[in-house]
Amino acid sequence: MRATEKEFAMYGMSEADIREEYMESFTARHCGIDMVIAGILSDCQELLAMGASSERIRKQLNVAKFILFTTKETA
């Protein structure tokens, strides 16, 4: 799905894509959404170690927060 300007600026993808790629993933179904969030945070640590741009890391952190707050609202 095409991301709105706001979604792309915040996440680098659409909220629908976050749901599909992360929240409906194998890991989410079999290990839990907490493991998905932990995986994203680990990816951010690795991006930091590799010297990735702060913008890329910020977007990944926003994806983790979106998942956290979305699942908190539906729990």
Biopython code that builds the backbone (N, CA, C, O; Angstrom):
import numpy as np
from Bio.PDB.StructureBuilder import StructureBuilder

atoms = [
    (1, "MET", "N", (0.844, -1.182, 0.000)),
    (1, "MET", "CA", (0.000, 0.000, 0.000)),
    (1, "MET", "C", (0.890, 1.247, 0.000)),
    (1, "MET", "O", (1.955, 1.268, 0.617)),
    (2, "ARG", "N", (0.449, 2.237, -0.674)),
    (2, "ARG", "CA", (1.204, 3.489, -0.782)),
    (2, "ARG", "C", (1.082, 4.289, 0.519)),
    (2, "ARG", "O", (-0.012, 4.492, 1.044)),
    (3, "ALA", "N", (2.219, 4.729, 1.014)),
    (3, "ALA", "CA", (2.253, 5.497, 2.252)),
    (3, "ALA", "C", (1.884, 6.947, 1.991)),
    (3, "ALA", "O", (2.225, 7.508, 0.950)),
    (4, "THR", "N", (1.188, 7.546, 2.941)),
    (4, "THR", "CA", (0.941, 8.976, 2.864)),
    (4, "THR", "C", (2.265, 9.687, 3.165)),
    (4, "THR", "O", (3.213, 9.064, 3.644)),
    (5, "GLU", "N", (2.324, 10.972, 2.886)),
    (5, "GLU", "CA", (3.542, 11.732, 3.179)),
    (5, "GLU", "C", (3.884, 11.652, 4.660)),
    (5, "GLU", "O", (5.047, 11.492, 5.031)),
    (6, "LYS", "N", (2.866, 11.765, 5.499)),
    (6, "LYS", "CA", (3.077, 11.705, 6.952)),
    (6, "LYS", "C", (3.635, 10.339, 7.361)),
    (6, "LYS", "O", (4.599, 10.258, 8.122)),
    (7, "GLU", "N", (3.023, 9.271, 6.851)),
    (7, "GLU", "CA", (3.486, 7.934, 7.186)),
    (7, "GLU", "C", (4.924, 7.711, 6.717)),
    (7, "GLU", "O", (5.745, 7.165, 7.454)),
    (8, "PHE", "N", (5.221, 8.135, 5.495)),
    (8, "PHE", "CA", (6.581, 7.948, 4.981)),
    (8, "PHE", "C", (7.580, 8.738, 5.812)),
    (8, "PHE", "O", (8.674, 8.249, 6.093)),
    (9, "ALA", "N", (7.221, 9.951, 6.208)),
    (9, "ALA", "CA", (8.119, 10.773, 7.022)),
    (9, "ALA", "C", (8.345, 10.152, 8.395)),
    (9, "ALA", "O", (9.434, 10.264, 8.959)),
    (10, "MET", "N", (7.319, 9.499, 8.934)),
    (10, "MET", "CA", (7.430, 8.917, 10.278)),
    (10, "MET", "C", (8.045, 7.525, 10.269)),
    (10, "MET", "O", (8.888, 7.210, 11.110)),
    (11, "TYR", "N", (7.621, 6.680, 9.308)),
    (11, "TYR", "CA", (7.981, 5.266, 9.339)),
    (11, "TYR", "C", (8.791, 4.786, 8.130)),
    (11, "TYR", "O", (9.458, 3.755, 8.205)),
    (12, "GLY", "N", (8.738, 5.505, 7.049)),
    (12, "GLY", "CA", (9.383, 5.028, 5.828)),
    (12, "GLY", "C", (8.522, 4.034, 5.068)),
    (12, "GLY", "O", (8.972, 3.453, 4.081)),
    (13, "MET", "N", (7.301, 3.834, 5.511)),
    (13, "MET", "CA", (6.341, 2.916, 4.895)),
    (13, "MET", "C", (4.952, 3.254, 5.421)),
    (13, "MET", "O", (4.809, 4.085, 6.318)),
    (14, "SER", "N", (3.944, 2.617, 4.871)),
    (14, "SER", "CA", (2.578, 2.891, 5.337)),
    (14, "SER", "C", (2.276, 2.090, 6.595)),
    (14, "SER", "O", (2.924, 1.082, 6.877)),
    (15, "GLU", "N", (1.288, 2.551, 7.342)),
    (15, "GLU", "CA", (0.856, 1.819, 8.522)),
    (15, "GLU", "C", (0.324, 0.446, 8.131)),
    (15, "GLU", "O", (0.496, -0.518, 8.877)),
    (16, "ALA", "N", (-0.315, 0.347, 6.978)),
    (16, "ALA", "CA", (-0.804, -0.948, 6.493)),
    (16, "ALA", "C", (0.372, -1.897, 6.244)),
    (16, "ALA", "O", (0.290, -3.087, 6.549)),
    (17, "ASP", "N", (1.454, -1.369, 5.693)),
    (17, "ASP", "CA", (2.644, -2.195, 5.471)),
    (17, "ASP", "C", (3.253, -2.652, 6.794)),
    (17, "ASP", "O", (3.726, -3.784, 6.894)),
    (18, "ILE", "N", (3.248, -1.797, 7.798)),
    (18, "ILE", "CA", (3.763, -2.185, 9.120)),
    (18, "ILE", "C", (2.932, -3.347, 9.655)),
    (18, "ILE", "O", (3.477, -4.331, 10.155)),
    (19, "ARG", "N", (1.627, -3.226, 9.548)),
    (19, "ARG", "CA", (0.756, -4.307, 10.028)),
    (19, "ARG", "C", (1.054, -5.614, 9.297)),
    (19, "ARG", "O", (1.175, -6.671, 9.916)),
    (20, "GLU", "N", (1.170, -5.526, 7.970)),
    (20, "GLU", "CA", (1.396, -6.732, 7.167)),
    (20, "GLU", "C", (2.786, -7.326, 7.397)),
    (20, "GLU", "O", (2.911, -8.530, 7.620)),
    (21, "GLU", "N", (3.826, -6.500, 7.346)),
    (21, "GLU", "CA", (5.197, -7.001, 7.412)),
    (21, "GLU", "C", (5.648, -7.368, 8.819)),
    (21, "GLU", "O", (6.473, -8.267, 8.981)),
    (22, "TYR", "N", (5.136, -6.708, 9.822)),
    (22, "TYR", "CA", (5.580, -6.944, 11.192)),
    (22, "TYR", "C", (4.511, -7.605, 12.054)),
    (22, "TYR", "O", (4.758, -8.647, 12.661)),
    (23, "MET", "N", (3.329, -7.006, 12.110)),
    (23, "MET", "CA", (2.320, -7.437, 13.062)),
    (23, "MET", "C", (1.612, -8.722, 12.648)),
    (23, "MET", "O", (1.008, -9.390, 13.487)),
    (24, "GLU", "N", (1.679, -9.075, 11.374)),
    (24, "GLU", "CA", (1.077, -10.322, 10.893)),
    (24, "GLU", "C", (2.153, -11.321, 10.473)),
    (24, "GLU", "O", (1.867, -12.284, 9.763)),
    (25, "SER", "N", (3.370, -11.092, 10.907)),
    (25, "SER", "CA", (4.501, -11.927, 10.510)),
    (25, "SER", "C", (4.506, -13.264, 11.242)),
    (25, "SER", "O", (3.768, -13.466, 12.207)),
    (26, "PHE", "N", (5.347, -14.164, 10.767)),
    (26, "PHE", "CA", (5.552, -15.452, 11.417)),
    (26, "PHE", "C", (5.972, -15.245, 12.868)),
    (26, "PHE", "O", (5.445, -15.895, 13.771)),
    (27, "THR", "N", (6.918, -14.342, 13.088)),
    (27, "THR", "CA", (7.406, -14.080, 14.444)),
    (27, "THR", "C", (6.277, -13.605, 15.345)),
    (27, "THR", "O", (6.166, -14.058, 16.484)),
    (28, "ALA", "N", (5.448, -12.709, 14.859)),
    (28, "ALA", "CA", (4.329, -12.203, 15.665)),
    (28, "ALA", "C", (3.355, -13.323, 16.013)),
    (28, "ALA", "O", (2.884, -13.416, 17.147)),
    (29, "ARG", "N", (3.062, -14.159, 15.046)),
    (29, "ARG", "CA", (2.093, -15.245, 15.274)),
    (29, "ARG", "C", (2.632, -16.321, 16.210)),
    (29, "ARG", "O", (1.880, -16.870, 17.016)),
    (30, "HIS", "N", (3.917, -16.629, 16.114)),
    (30, "HIS", "CA", (4.456, -17.770, 16.851)),
    (30, "HIS", "C", (5.266, -17.404, 18.090)),
    (30, "HIS", "O", (5.408, -18.225, 18.996)),
    (31, "CYS", "N", (5.795, -16.197, 18.145)),
    (31, "CYS", "CA", (6.630, -15.799, 19.283)),
    (31, "CYS", "C", (6.039, -14.640, 20.069)),
    (31, "CYS", "O", (6.414, -14.416, 21.220)),
    (32, "GLY", "N", (5.130, -13.910, 19.466)),
    (32, "GLY", "CA", (4.498, -12.788, 20.139)),
    (32, "GLY", "C", (4.991, -11.445, 19.624)),
    (32, "GLY", "O", (6.095, -11.319, 19.095)),
    (33, "ILE", "N", (4.145, -10.462, 19.794)),
    (33, "ILE", "CA", (4.438, -9.120, 19.289)),
    (33, "ILE", "C", (5.611, -8.496, 20.040)),
    (33, "ILE", "O", (6.322, -7.651, 19.497)),
    (34, "ASP", "N", (5.813, -8.916, 21.293)),
    (34, "ASP", "CA", (6.951, -8.388, 22.042)),
    (34, "ASP", "C", (8.275, -8.771, 21.402)),
    (34, "ASP", "O", (9.232, -7.998, 21.446)),
    (35, "MET", "N", (8.339, -9.953, 20.809)),
    (35, "MET", "CA", (9.560, -10.376, 20.109)),
    (35, "MET", "C", (9.759, -9.593, 18.815)),
    (35, "MET", "O", (10.894, -9.350, 18.406)),
    (36, "VAL", "N", (8.676, -9.201, 18.178)),
    (36, "VAL", "CA", (8.772, -8.360, 16.982)),
    (36, "VAL", "C", (9.379, -7.012, 17.359)),
    (36, "VAL", "O", (10.292, -6.524, 16.693)),
    (37, "ILE", "N", (8.866, -6.422, 18.426)),
    (37, "ILE", "CA", (9.384, -5.133, 18.883)),
    (37, "ILE", "C", (10.842, -5.265, 19.301)),
    (37, "ILE", "O", (11.665, -4.415, 18.961)),
    (38, "ALA", "N", (11.166, -6.327, 20.039)),
    (38, "ALA", "CA", (12.556, -6.544, 20.456)),
    (38, "ALA", "C", (13.469, -6.688, 19.238)),
    (38, "ALA", "O", (14.596, -6.194, 19.244)),
    (39, "GLY", "N", (12.991, -7.355, 18.210)),
    (39, "GLY", "CA", (13.778, -7.508, 16.993)),
    (39, "GLY", "C", (14.047, -6.178, 16.306)),
    (39, "GLY", "O", (15.152, -5.938, 15.819)),
    (40, "ILE", "N", (13.043, -5.319, 16.267)),
    (40, "ILE", "CA", (13.219, -3.997, 15.661)),
    (40, "ILE", "C", (14.231, -3.186, 16.454)),
    (40, "ILE", "O", (15.085, -2.512, 15.880)),
    (41, "LEU", "N", (14.129, -3.254, 17.786)),
    (41, "LEU", "CA", (15.078, -2.524, 18.626)),
    (41, "LEU", "C", (16.494, -3.058, 18.451)),
    (41, "LEU", "O", (17.450, -2.283, 18.450)),
    (42, "SER", "N", (16.638, -4.369, 18.304)),
    (42, "SER", "CA", (17.952, -4.954, 18.026)),
    (42, "SER", "C", (18.483, -4.478, 16.681)),
    (42, "SER", "O", (19.674, -4.204, 16.533)),
    (43, "ASP", "N", (17.595, -4.384, 15.711)),
    (43, "ASP", "CA", (18.000, -3.860, 14.398)),
    (43, "ASP", "C", (18.509, -2.430, 14.528)),
    (43, "ASP", "O", (19.482, -2.053, 13.875)),
    (44, "CYS", "N", (17.857, -1.640, 15.364)),
    (44, "CYS", "CA", (18.304, -0.258, 15.575)),
    (44, "CYS", "C", (19.699, -0.227, 16.193)),
    (44, "CYS", "O", (20.527, 0.601, 15.812)),
    (45, "GLN", "N", (19.962, -1.113, 17.134)),
    (45, "GLN", "CA", (21.298, -1.195, 17.727)),
    (45, "GLN", "C", (22.338, -1.530, 16.663)),
    (45, "GLN", "O", (23.423, -0.950, 16.635)),
    (46, "GLU", "N", (21.997, -2.460, 15.800)),
    (46, "GLU", "CA", (22.924, -2.857, 14.733)),
    (46, "GLU", "C", (23.133, -1.710, 13.750)),
    (46, "GLU", "O", (24.252, -1.477, 13.294)),
    (47, "LEU", "N", (22.061, -0.996, 13.422)),
    (47, "LEU", "CA", (22.185, 0.161, 12.532)),
    (47, "LEU", "C", (23.103, 1.217, 13.137)),
    (47, "LEU", "O", (23.912, 1.819, 12.431)),
    (48, "LEU", "N", (22.977, 1.442, 14.445)),
    (48, "LEU", "CA", (23.868, 2.388, 15.135)),
    (48, "LEU", "C", (25.318, 1.941, 15.005)),
    (48, "LEU", "O", (26.199, 2.745, 14.698)),
    (49, "ALA", "N", (25.558, 0.660, 15.238)),
    (49, "ALA", "CA", (26.921, 0.124, 15.177)),
    (49, "ALA", "C", (27.503, 0.228, 13.768)),
    (49, "ALA", "O", (28.712, 0.384, 13.597)),
    (50, "MET", "N", (26.638, 0.142, 12.771)),
    (50, "MET", "CA", (27.096, 0.213, 11.373)),
    (50, "MET", "C", (27.210, 1.651, 10.880)),
    (50, "MET", "O", (27.664, 1.884, 9.759)),
    (51, "GLY", "N", (26.805, 2.613, 11.697)),
    (51, "GLY", "CA", (26.895, 4.011, 11.305)),
    (51, "GLY", "C", (25.791, 4.467, 10.373)),
    (51, "GLY", "O", (25.980, 5.397, 9.588)),
    (52, "ALA", "N", (24.637, 3.815, 10.455)),
    (52, "ALA", "CA", (23.496, 4.205, 9.616)),
    (52, "ALA", "C", (23.035, 5.615, 9.986)),
    (52, "ALA", "O", (23.358, 6.134, 11.055)),
    (53, "SER", "N", (22.289, 6.207, 9.092)),
    (53, "SER", "CA", (21.806, 7.577, 9.332)),
    (53, "SER", "C", (20.823, 7.605, 10.494)),
    (53, "SER", "O", (20.076, 6.654, 10.724)),
    (54, "SER", "N", (20.841, 8.703, 11.209)),
    (54, "SER", "CA", (19.908, 8.859, 12.329)),
    (54, "SER", "C", (18.464, 8.852, 11.834)),
    (54, "SER", "O", (17.565, 8.424, 12.558)),
    (55, "GLU", "N", (18.235, 9.317, 10.617)),
    (55, "GLU", "CA", (16.891, 9.324, 10.040)),
    (55, "GLU", "C", (16.367, 7.900, 9.880)),
    (55, "GLU", "O", (15.211, 7.628, 10.205)),
    (56, "ARG", "N", (17.192, 7.003, 9.390)),
    (56, "ARG", "CA", (16.790, 5.601, 9.212)),
    (56, "ARG", "C", (16.487, 4.953, 10.566)),
    (56, "ARG", "O", (15.499, 4.234, 10.714)),
    (57, "ILE", "N", (17.338, 5.214, 11.536)),
    (57, "ILE", "CA", (17.140, 4.654, 12.878)),
    (57, "ILE", "C", (15.877, 5.233, 13.507)),
    (57, "ILE", "O", (15.107, 4.505, 14.134)),
    (58, "ARG", "N", (15.658, 6.536, 13.345)),
    (58, "ARG", "CA", (14.462, 7.182, 13.889)),
    (58, "ARG", "C", (13.199, 6.539, 13.332)),
    (58, "ARG", "O", (12.250, 6.291, 14.076)),
    (59, "LYS", "N", (13.179, 6.270, 12.044)),
    (59, "LYS", "CA", (12.002, 5.662, 11.427)),
    (59, "LYS", "C", (11.759, 4.260, 11.976)),
    (59, "LYS", "O", (10.613, 3.881, 12.218)),
    (60, "GLN", "N", (12.820, 3.490, 12.176)),
    (60, "GLN", "CA", (12.663, 2.150, 12.732)),
    (60, "GLN", "C", (12.141, 2.213, 14.164)),
    (60, "GLN", "O", (11.291, 1.411, 14.552)),
    (61, "LEU", "N", (12.642, 3.155, 14.944)),
    (61, "LEU", "CA", (12.133, 3.328, 16.301)),
    (61, "LEU", "C", (10.654, 3.704, 16.281)),
    (61, "LEU", "O", (9.887, 3.239, 17.124)),
    (62, "ASN", "N", (10.252, 4.529, 15.339)),
    (62, "ASN", "CA", (8.833, 4.900, 15.206)),
    (62, "ASN", "C", (7.977, 3.704, 14.834)),
    (62, "ASN", "O", (6.833, 3.600, 15.278)),
    (63, "VAL", "N", (8.515, 2.795, 14.020)),
    (63, "VAL", "CA", (7.787, 1.562, 13.691)),
    (63, "VAL", "C", (7.555, 0.763, 14.970)),
    (63, "VAL", "O", (6.447, 0.286, 15.214)),
    (64, "ALA", "N", (8.593, 0.616, 15.784)),
    (64, "ALA", "CA", (8.455, -0.123, 17.047)),
    (64, "ALA", "C", (7.411, 0.525, 17.943)),
    (64, "ALA", "O", (6.592, -0.172, 18.542)),
    (65, "LYS", "N", (7.428, 1.846, 18.042)),
    (65, "LYS", "CA", (6.452, 2.551, 18.877)),
    (65, "LYS", "C", (5.038, 2.397, 18.315)),
    (65, "LYS", "O", (4.087, 2.231, 19.079)),
    (66, "PHE", "N", (4.891, 2.449, 16.994)),
    (66, "PHE", "CA", (3.575, 2.255, 16.381)),
    (66, "PHE", "C", (3.022, 0.889, 16.768)),
    (66, "PHE", "O", (1.862, 0.778, 17.165)),
    (67, "ILE", "N", (3.837, -0.142, 16.655)),
    (67, "ILE", "CA", (3.390, -1.502, 16.993)),
    (67, "ILE", "C", (3.042, -1.580, 18.468)),
    (67, "ILE", "O", (2.002, -2.132, 18.826)),
    (68, "LEU", "N", (3.880, -1.044, 19.319)),
    (68, "LEU", "CA", (3.642, -1.073, 20.760)),
    (68, "LEU", "C", (2.317, -0.407, 21.112)),
    (68, "LEU", "O", (1.496, -0.994, 21.817)),
    (69, "PHE", "N", (2.107, 0.799, 20.631)),
    (69, "PHE", "CA", (0.905, 1.534, 21.001)),
    (69, "PHE", "C", (-0.344, 0.988, 20.315)),
    (69, "PHE", "O", (-1.433, 1.051, 20.885)),
    (70, "THR", "N", (-0.204, 0.455, 19.105)),
    (70, "THR", "CA", (-1.357, -0.130, 18.425)),
    (70, "THR", "C", (-1.817, -1.381, 19.146)),
    (70, "THR", "O", (-3.016, -1.575, 19.341)),
    (71, "THR", "N", (-0.876, -2.239, 19.547)),
    (71, "THR", "CA", (-1.269, -3.465, 20.246)),
    (71, "THR", "C", (-1.757, -3.164, 21.657)),
    (71, "THR", "O", (-2.609, -3.883, 22.180)),
    (72, "LYS", "N", (-1.239, -2.127, 22.270)),
    (72, "LYS", "CA", (-1.699, -1.734, 23.603)),
    (72, "LYS", "C", (-3.161, -1.276, 23.557)),
    (72, "LYS", "O", (-3.935, -1.557, 24.472)),
    (73, "GLU", "N", (-3.530, -0.571, 22.485)),
    (73, "GLU", "CA", (-4.899, -0.071, 22.322)),
    (73, "GLU", "C", (-5.890, -1.201, 22.109)),
    (73, "GLU", "O", (-7.042, -1.096, 22.531)),
    (74, "THR", "N", (-5.466, -2.283, 21.461)),
    (74, "THR", "CA", (-6.379, -3.371, 21.143)),
    (74, "THR", "C", (-6.390, -4.461, 22.207)),
    (74, "THR", "O", (-7.196, -5.388, 22.136)),
    (75, "ALA", "N", (-5.497, -4.357, 23.197)),
    (75, "ALA", "CA", (-5.421, -5.396, 24.257)),
    (75, "ALA", "C", (-6.488, -5.194, 25.301)),
    (75, "ALA", "O", (-6.571, -5.967, 26.256)),
]
sb = StructureBuilder()
sb.init_structure("model")
sb.init_model(0)
sb.init_chain("A")
sb.init_seg("    ")
for serial, (resi, resn, name, xyz) in enumerate(atoms, 1):
    if name == "N":
        sb.init_residue(resn, " ", resi, " ")
    sb.init_atom(name, np.array(xyz, "f"), 0.0, 1.0, " ", f" {name:<3s}", serial, name[0])
structure = sb.get_structure()
